[in-house]
Amino acid sequence: MKQLTKAEEDIMKILWDLGEGNVASIVEKFPDPKPANNTVSTIVRILENKEFVDYRREGRGHIYFPKIQKSEYSNQSISKLVDGYFQGSFSSMVSFFMEKNDVSIKELESILKDINKDKK
C-alpha cells in the first residue's frame, strides 16, 4: 500500500467520516480557510490513481468513496512507524511514548484494561 501525503490523508479522513461524497461535500468539511474545489478535485484524482478512492457517476458529477478502510491504513502506517523507527519492536515504541508523554504505570494499566475489555 502506498503512503499518503498530509493533504491526501486529510481528504481520506473526511471520506472515511462521510462514507461517500462529492467534491463540494468534502470541501465543506474542511475548516476555514477551505481549499479550492479544484485543489480537492486534483487530490481526489491522485487518490483514485493510488487506488484509495473510487467513484460512481451521479447525474453530471461523481460521488467518491474510500476503497481502503481506515483501520487497514492505520494498521499499515503504524507498522511502518514501528519498523522504521523502533526496529520492529512494539514494546520499544510503547516505552518511547510512555517516557515522552510521562505516562504513569496506573495510566498504562488502565489502557491495558480497556484493550482487554475491547477484545472480549
C-alpha positions in Angstrom: 0.0 0.0 0.0 1.3 3.4 -0.9 1.9 6.1 1.7 -0.3 9.2 1.6 0.8 12.9 1.8 -0.7 15.1 4.5 -3.2 16.6 2.1 -4.2 13.2 0.8 -4.7 11.9 4.4 -6.8 15.0 5.2 -9.2 14.1 2.4 -9.2 10.4 3.2 -10.1 11.2 6.9 -13.1 13.3 5.6 -14.2 10.5 3.2 -13.9 7.9 6.0 -16.1 10.1 8.2 -18.6 10.8 5.4 -18.6 7.3 3.8 -19.0 9.0 0.4 -19.4 12.4 -1.1 -18.8 14.7 -4.0 -16.0 17.3 -4.1 -18.3 20.1 -2.7 -19.2 17.9 0.4 -15.6 17.1 1.0 -14.6 20.8 0.8 -17.4 21.7 3.2 -15.9 19.5 5.9 -12.6 21.4 5.9 -12.1 24.1 8.5 -11.7 27.7 7.3 -10.0 28.8 5.1 -11.3 26.0 2.9 -9.3 24.7 0.0 -10.5 25.4 -3.6 -12.7 22.8 -5.2 -10.1 22.4 -8.0 -7.4 21.5 -5.4 -9.6 18.9 -3.7 -10.6 17.5 -7.1 -7.0 17.1 -8.1 -6.1 15.4 -4.8 -9.1 13.0 -5.2 -7.9 12.0 -8.6 -4.5 11.3 -7.2 -6.2 9.1 -4.5 -8.0 7.3 -7.4 -4.7 6.6 -9.1 -3.2 5.3 -5.8 -6.4 3.1 -5.5 -7.5 4.6 -2.2 -10.7 6.1 -3.7 -13.3 5.0 -6.3 -16.4 6.8 -7.6 -19.8 6.3 -9.1 -21.4 8.6 -11.5 -24.4 10.6 -10.2 -26.0 12.9 -12.7 -23.2 15.0 -14.2 -20.9 14.5 -11.2 -19.1 11.9 -9.2 -19.7 10.5 -5.8 -16.4 9.4 -4.2 -15.9 6.7 -1.6 -12.9 5.0 0.1 -11.7 1.7 -1.3 -9.4 1.2 1.8 -10.8 1.0 5.3 -9.4 3.5 7.8 -8.3 0.6 10.1 -6.4 -1.0 7.3 -4.5 2.2 6.5 -3.9 2.9 10.2 -2.5 -0.6 10.8 -0.2 -0.3 7.8 1.0 3.2 8.9 1.7 2.1 12.5 3.6 -1.0 11.2 5.8 1.3 9.1 6.4 3.5 12.1 7.4 0.6 14.3 9.6 -0.9 11.6 11.2 2.4 10.6 11.9 4.0 14.0 11.8 1.2 16.5 13.4 -1.8 14.7 10.1 -3.6 14.6 9.7 -3.6 18.4 6.3 -2.6 19.5 7.4 -2.6 23.2 10.2 -0.1 22.3 7.6 2.2 20.7 5.3 2.0 23.8 8.3 2.7 26.1 9.3 5.7 24.0 5.7 7.2 24.1 5.4 6.5 27.8 8.6 8.3 28.5 7.9 11.3 26.2 4.3 11.7 27.4 5.1 11.0 31.1 2.5 8.1 31.2 2.3 6.6 34.7 2.0 2.8 35.4 -1.5 3.4 36.6 -2.5 5.0 33.3 -0.8 2.1 31.4 -2.8 -0.4 33.4 -6.0 1.5 32.6 -5.1 1.4 28.9 -4.4 -2.4 29.1 -7.7 -2.9 30.9 -9.5 -1.0 28.1 -7.8 -3.1 25.5 -8.7 -6.3 27.2 -12.3 -5.2 27.6 -12.5 -4.4 23.9 -11.1 -7.9 23.0 -14.0 -9.6 24.8 
